[in-house]
Amino acid sequence: MSRAGVPAGRHPPTGSAVEPSPDRGGATVLLLAVGMVFVLVGVFGAAIGAARVARHQARVGADFGALAAAGQVLRGTEVACATAGEFAQANGGRLTGCRVDGLDVVVTVEVAVTPLPGLRRAATVTARAGPVRGAPVRGEAR
């Protein structure tokens, strides 16, 4: 016997006093909606994380490239900028600008990022490196 008093496998006759179940699946729909919200928040969180990682990668590539180029600036602009390009590429970036200003080197590095499918962006950072200005030379009195 089933809980409605009708033998198992048989349907209650039409017009019987069996009450329909008040459960209409509302909890299932609500659970699916909450799950979709979590999925969307996770996707956008991952997109923001990917953009931040690309920005850090570009910053590291620009900083190291500028420092390496400043160490090679006395050998010429071409050598300094080639060295900066190698360091930018080693850090997952692309050298988009290199300018020598006296003994200072200004390097711009770009890292491509795809935070969401179909959305392509670039993180671009500029760094400057050169000798310290205004500091006393070793052995010099202030």
Contacts in CASP RR format, 6 or more apart in sequence:
PFRMAT RR
TARGET T0000
AUTHOR 0000-0000-0000
METHOD contacts of the structure
MODEL  1
MSRAGVPAGRHPPTGSAVEPSPDRGGATVLLLAVGMVFVLVGVFGAAIGA
ARVARHQARVGADFGALAAAGQVLRGTEVACATAGEFAQANGGRLTGCRV
DGLDVVVTVEVAVTPLPGLRRAATVTARAGPVRGAPVRGEAR
1 7 0 8 1.000
1 8 0 8 1.000
2 8 0 8 1.000
2 9 0 8 1.000
4 12 0 8 1.000
4 18 0 8 1.000
6 12 0 8 1.000
6 18 0 8 1.000
12 18 0 8 1.000
43 116 0 8 1.000
46 115 0 8 1.000
47 115 0 8 1.000
47 116 0 8 1.000
47 119 0 8 1.000
48 115 0 8 1.000
49 115 0 8 1.000
50 113 0 8 1.000
50 114 0 8 1.000
50 115 0 8 1.000
51 113 0 8 1.000
51 115 0 8 1.000
51 121 0 8 1.000
51 123 0 8 1.000
53 113 0 8 1.000
54 111 0 8 1.000
54 112 0 8 1.000
54 113 0 8 1.000
54 121 0 8 1.000
54 123 0 8 1.000
55 111 0 8 1.000
55 123 0 8 1.000
55 125 0 8 1.000
57 91 0 8 1.000
57 92 0 8 1.000
57 93 0 8 1.000
57 111 0 8 1.000
57 123 0 8 1.000
58 93 0 8 1.000
58 109 0 8 1.000
58 110 0 8 1.000
58 111 0 8 1.000
58 123 0 8 1.000
58 124 0 8 1.000
58 125 0 8 1.000
59 125 0 8 1.000
59 127 0 8 1.000
60 91 0 8 1.000
61 87 0 8 1.000
61 88 0 8 1.000
61 90 0 8 1.000
61 91 0 8 1.000
61 92 0 8 1.000
61 93 0 8 1.000
61 109 0 8 1.000
61 125 0 8 1.000
61 127 0 8 1.000
62 88 0 8 1.000
62 107 0 8 1.000
62 108 0 8 1.000
62 109 0 8 1.000
62 125 0 8 1.000
62 126 0 8 1.000
62 127 0 8 1.000
63 127 0 8 1.000
63 129 0 8 1.000
64 87 0 8 1.000
64 88 0 8 1.000
64 90 0 8 1.000
64 91 0 8 1.000
65 83 0 8 1.000
65 84 0 8 1.000
65 85 0 8 1.000
65 87 0 8 1.000
65 88 0 8 1.000
65 107 0 8 1.000
65 109 0 8 1.000
65 127 0 8 1.000
65 129 0 8 1.000
66 84 0 8 1.000
66 105 0 8 1.000
66 106 0 8 1.000
66 107 0 8 1.000
66 127 0 8 1.000
66 128 0 8 1.000
66 129 0 8 1.000
66 130 0 8 1.000
67 129 0 8 1.000
68 83 0 8 1.000
68 84 0 8 1.000
68 86 0 8 1.000
68 87 0 8 1.000
69 80 0 8 1.000
69 81 0 8 1.000
69 83 0 8 1.000
69 84 0 8 1.000
69 87 0 8 1.000
69 98 0 8 1.000
69 100 0 8 1.000
69 105 0 8 1.000
69 107 0 8 1.000
69 129 0 8 1.000
70 80 0 8 1.000
70 103 0 8 1.000
70 104 0 8 1.000
70 105 0 8 1.000
70 129 0 8 1.000
70 130 0 8 1.000
70 131 0 8 1.000
71 80 0 8 1.000
71 83 0 8 1.000
72 79 0 8 1.000
72 80 0 8 1.000
72 83 0 8 1.000
73 80 0 8 1.000
73 100 0 8 1.000
73 102 0 8 1.000
73 103 0 8 1.000
73 104 0 8 1.000
73 105 0 8 1.000
73 130 0 8 1.000
74 103 0 8 1.000
76 100 0 8 1.000
77 98 0 8 1.000
77 100 0 8 1.000
80 98 0 8 1.000
80 100 0 8 1.000
80 105 0 8 1.000
81 95 0 8 1.000
81 97 0 8 1.000
81 98 0 8 1.000
81 100 0 8 1.000
81 105 0 8 1.000
81 107 0 8 1.000
84 95 0 8 1.000
84 98 0 8 1.000
84 105 0 8 1.000
84 107 0 8 1.000
85 95 0 8 1.000
85 98 0 8 1.000
85 107 0 8 1.000
88 94 0 8 1.000
88 95 0 8 1.000
88 107 0 8 1.000
88 109 0 8 1.000
89 95 0 8 1.000
91 109 0 8 1.000
92 111 0 8 1.000
93 109 0 8 1.000
93 110 0 8 1.000
93 111 0 8 1.000
93 112 0 8 1.000
94 109 0 8 1.000
94 110 0 8 1.000
94 111 0 8 1.000
94 112 0 8 1.000
95 107 0 8 1.000
95 108 0 8 1.000
95 109 0 8 1.000
96 108 0 8 1.000
96 109 0 8 1.000
96 110 0 8 1.000
96 124 0 8 1.000
97 106 0 8 1.000
97 107 0 8 1.000
97 108 0 8 1.000
98 105 0 8 1.000
98 106 0 8 1.000
98 107 0 8 1.000
98 108 0 8 1.000
99 105 0 8 1.000
99 106 0 8 1.000
100 106 0 8 1.000
103 130 0 8 1.000
103 131 0 8 1.000
104 128 0 8 1.000
104 129 0 8 1.000
104 130 0 8 1.000
104 131 0 8 1.000
105 128 0 8 1.000
105 129 0 8 1.000
105 130 0 8 1.000
106 126 0 8 1.000
106 127 0 8 1.000
106 128 0 8 1.000
107 126 0 8 1.000
107 127 0 8 1.000
107 128 0 8 1.000
107 129 0 8 1.000
108 124 0 8 1.000
108 125 0 8 1.000
108 126 0 8 1.000
109 124 0 8 1.000
109 125 0 8 1.000
109 126 0 8 1.000
109 127 0 8 1.000
110 122 0 8 1.000
110 123 0 8 1.000
110 124 0 8 1.000
111 122 0 8 1.000
111 123 0 8 1.000
111 124 0 8 1.000
112 120 0 8 1.000
112 121 0 8 1.000
112 122 0 8 1.000
113 120 0 8 1.000
113 121 0 8 1.000
113 122 0 8 1.000
113 123 0 8 1.000
114 120 0 8 1.000
114 121 0 8 1.000
115 121 0 8 1.000
136 142 0 8 1.000
END
